[in-house]
Amino acid sequence: MSGTMRGANRLSYAAYGLLGLPLAMSALPIYIQAPAYYTGHLGLALAGTGWVLFLSRLVDTLQDPWLGRCIDRLHGMRLKVWLMAAALLLALAFFGLWLPPTAVRGSSAVLLAWLGAMLIVTYTAHSMLNIAYLAWGARLSQRDEGLLGASALRELAGLAGAVVASVAPVYIFAGGGSVESPLSMYALGFAICLAIALAALLLLAPPWNREGDVTLGWREVLTRMQSNRSFRRLLLPYFFNAVSVAIPATLALFFINDRLQASQYAGAFLALYFLSTAFGLPLWVALAKRLGVLQAWRLGMLLAIVAFGGAALLQAGDVWLYASICIAAGLALGADLALPPVLLAGVIGKNESPAAYYGVWTLLAKLALAVSGLALPLLAVLGYQPGMGGIGGITALGWVYAAVPCLFKLLALLLLRSMPTFAPDHSLLETPS
């Protein structure tokens, strides 16, 4: 391939990957920032907020397979209209999540209802975009060997969005005074990024290669999934691993603010974590090419357990120790982001419905997020309240934040140890000989 063609491929894959940035920007506030914002700044109770997170995520979980089936039926202009409608809905919901009307802030019950409604709309719009986006990326590999590279570019863009979404709200809230004007600018900036990224996807990215794709009925889709042994064997470890990532994401700001007493460094910690992930992504891609994707993911899980396990023992003021944990755990997260979608793409047969598979895949990710929301009422039962002292509650926060996720990660790792290779494209799963 000539240098010009390689450059064109890199440009088109970068155009594909760019949408990962606004998708991450809209995901991170929900997982990390929204619980702390609604409890710390808007005054909602911890337990009530946790139950709203759980129930809204559970509602969102149920719709993903149906959305995947809808996307499998879309072609041409209908797919473009779907993506543009989802982007508009996401931009509006993002604004509503950060800026609830003054009229709803006077009552905790009404504010909880508003939070639940905005979360459901945000989740729905995000899923409408993300499932189509992942299915689009899965079919890039049908034309050439670009799947690992496309996945890495998508996740790198996502990490850039995660850094922005980590730092911007923290500094907005730390500035004191009214936050409505800067939050409005933040929401507007998100909408602009989303519009640019979607235009790049539709106009410059490699087209969705639908050769061999078929639209099947629900019964046949489920039958094929059930008979796909590799797909079934991936589901449980993927779910356990997703829970291990979702719980710390939900509790990170609580841990930084109350366990470490280092709220002034919250933005820096989150940025360091995601920048380390970005640095690690190409390393995991290179390792996956050398050892195989499955083996590389196992090593990433092991690194996460070793790196994150000690966080439960940190005390107030352990800023540098926590920074080192952020670096190591961030490096490990790169494997969780880049490699599982490649494994899934490898077990989807050519004559399959990729969006239906990704619908089930994202269902498990959403279910993991729903489970992580239960950490908040659990901590309330254990005596923890945001911004308040109490040795028992602060100790419980440390163990739920760090030790419980490591347990889930260990379960996922043990399940992957016995993962056999039955993929249609064996090269994605096997360790090269």
Salt bridges, closest charged atoms under 4 A:
ASP60 OD2 - LYS366 NZ 2.65
ASP64 OD2 - LYS366 NZ 3.37
GLU155 OE2 - ARG154 NE 3.46
GLU180 OE2 - ARG105 NH2 3.71
ASP213 OD1 - ARG139 NE 2.80
GLU220 OE2 - ARG224 NH2 3.23
ASP336 OD2 - LYS409 NZ 2.82
GLU352 OE1 - ARG224 NH1 3.89
